[in-house]
């Protein structure tokens, strides 16, 4: 059984349309007998990163199969917010204090469409240690719940007024409108409300 420790900053909802959240997961292997040192060091890092603009949450996960492998997760409102943390002297100083406690092995970073079914299911491979992705039928229903009313609205509001326009052009117009609305507005809104079900 894996264990999880997570601290989340409240999402103020000010990231705006078109902003893509990004999550980074770092796999670290701890030295035997240094587990308490590693957890104290990791929690100190999370406390530091909480002071950075755009930080949305972070935590650690223990591997269910290897007692010496941990995953450290940080989530930011944007790629630039993450880069500010990655390049900061504060982070470098924190990493230097962790030398001899753990060794960094693998880094994963995900953003964009992978975040539709958040927070646990698709942010990173590491998070899947805690929770499996929603079944595909649930993902399909969630997407359909957004796609159907949005497509209906576009067909009535836009396509119905394009008499004489070729079918391929109508389809192009509909998809150009539909896709960004689904990605940036509709799916995030629906998945937030279906989070417990997913």
C-alpha positions in Angstrom: 0.0 0.0 0.0 1.5 3.3 -0.9 1.2 6.4 1.3 0.6 10.0 0.4 1.3 13.3 2.0 0.0 16.3 0.2 -0.3 20.0 0.8 -2.5 22.0 -1.5 -2.6 25.8 -2.0 -6.1 27.1 -2.8 -6.6 27.8 -6.5 -7.6 31.4 -6.7 -9.1 31.0 -10.1 -7.1 33.8 -11.5 -5.0 31.9 -14.0 -7.3 32.9 -16.8 -8.5 31.2 -20.0 -5.7 29.7 -22.0 -3.4 29.1 -19.0 -2.2 25.5 -18.7 -1.4 24.1 -15.3 1.8 22.0 -15.2 2.9 19.3 -12.8 6.4 18.0 -12.3 7.1 14.6 -10.6 10.6 13.7 -9.5 11.4 10.1 -8.5 14.0 10.0 -5.8 15.8 7.1 -4.2 16.6 7.6 -0.5 19.6 6.2 1.3 18.6 3.3 3.7 18.0 4.7 7.2 17.5 8.2 6.0 13.7 8.1 5.5 12.9 10.6 8.3 15.7 13.0 7.0 14.2 12.7 3.5 10.7 13.5 4.6 11.8 16.4 6.7 13.9 17.8 3.8 11.0 17.3 1.3 8.5 19.0 3.6 10.9 21.9 4.0 11.1 22.2 0.2 7.3 22.2 -0.1 7.2 25.0 2.6 9.6 27.0 0.5 7.9 26.5 -2.8 4.6 27.5 -1.3 5.9 31.1 -1.2 6.4 31.2 -5.0 3.7 32.8 -7.2 1.6 30.3 -9.2 2.2 27.3 -6.8 -0.9 25.2 -6.6 0.1 22.3 -4.5 2.7 19.6 -3.8 3.5 16.5 -1.8 5.2 13.2 -1.8 4.2 9.6 -2.6 5.9 6.4 -1.4 6.3 3.6 -4.0 4.1 0.6 -3.1 6.8 -1.8 -4.2 10.1 -0.2 -3.2 10.4 1.3 0.4 13.4 3.4 -0.8 11.7 5.1 -3.7 9.6 8.2 -3.4 8.0 10.7 -5.8 7.9 14.4 -5.1 5.2 16.4 -6.9 4.9 20.1 -7.5 2.0 21.7 -9.4 2.1 25.3 -10.9 -0.4 27.5 -12.6 1.9 27.9 -15.6 5.2 26.7 -17.2 6.8 30.1 -16.4 5.9 29.8 -12.7 7.5 26.3 -12.6 10.6 27.6 -14.4 10.9 30.5 -11.8 11.0 27.9 -9.1 13.4 25.5 -10.9 15.9 28.4 -11.6 15.7 30.0 -8.1 18.6 30.2 -5.7 16.3 29.1 -3.0 15.7 25.7 -4.7 19.4 25.3 -5.4 20.1 25.8 -1.7 17.4 23.4 -0.7 18.7 20.7 -3.1 22.2 21.1 -1.7 20.9 20.3 1.8 19.4 17.1 0.4 22.8 15.7 -0.8 23.5 12.4 0.8 19.8 11.9 1.7 18.4 11.0 -1.7 19.4 10.7 -5.4 17.2 12.1 -8.2 16.3 9.4 -10.7 13.5 10.4 -13.1 11.6 13.7 -13.8 8.2 13.8 -15.4 6.3 16.9 -16.5 2.7 17.0 -17.8 0.4 19.8 -18.8 -2.5 20.6 -21.1 -5.0 17.8 -22.1 -3.4 15.4 -19.6 -4.9 17.5 -16.8 -8.5 17.0 -17.8 -9.0 14.2 -15.4 -7.2 15.7 -12.5 -5.9 15.7 -9.8 -4.7 12.1 -9.2 -5.5 10.3 -12.3 -3.3 11.8 -15.1 -1.0 14.4 -13.7 2.0 12.1 -13.7 2.9 8.5 -13.9 3.9 8.7 -10.2 0.4 9.9 -9.1 -1.0 6.7 -10.6 0.6 4.9 -7.6 -2.3 6.4 -5.5 -5.2 6.4 -7.9 -5.8 4.7 -11.3 -7.1 6.8 -14.2 -10.9 6.9 -14.5 -12.4 4.1 -16.6 -12.6 5.0 -20.2 -16.3 4.8 -20.2 -16.4 7.5 -17.5 -13.9 9.6 -19.5 -16.1 9.2 -22.6 -19.3 10.2 -20.7 -17.5 13.3 -19.3 -16.3 14.4 -22.7 -19.8 13.8 -24.2 -21.5 15.8 -21.5 -19.4 18.8 -22.6 -19.3 18.1 -26.3 -23.0 17.6 -27.0 -24.4 20.9 -25.6 -21.4 22.8 -27.0 -21.8 21.3 -30.5 -25.6 21.9 -30.3 -25.0 25.6 -29.4 -22.5 26.1 -32.2 -24.8 24.4 -34.8 -27.7 26.6 -33.8 -25.7 29.8 -33.2 -23.2 29.7 -36.0 -23.5 26.8 -38.5 -27.3 27.4 -39.1 -26.5 30.8 -40.5 -23.9 29.7 -43.0 -26.2 28.8 -45.9 -24.3 28.1 -49.1 -21.0 27.3 -47.3 -19.5 23.9 -48.2 -19.8 21.2 -45.6 -16.0 20.9 -45.1 -15.8 24.6 -44.4 -18.7 24.4 -41.9 -17.0 21.5 -40.1 -13.7 23.5 -40.0 -15.4 26.5 -38.5 -17.3 24.3 -35.9 -14.1 22.5 -34.8 -12.0 25.7 -34.6 -14.6 27.1 -32.2 -15.3 23.9 -30.4 -11.8 22.6 -29.6 -10.4 25.5 -27.6 -13.7 26.0 -25.7 -13.7 22.3 -24.8 -10.1 22.3 -23.7 -9.9 25.5 -21.8 -13.5 26.0 -20.5 -15.9 23.1 -20.8 -13.8 20.1 -19.8 -12.1 21.8 -16.8 -15.5 23.0 -15.6 -17.2 19.5 -16.0 -14.3 17.5 -14.5 -14.2 19.8 -11.5 -17.9 19.0 -10.8 -17.5 15.3 -11.5 -14.3 14.8 -9.6 -15.8 12.5 -6.9 -17.5 10.4 -9.5 -14.3 10.2 -11.7 
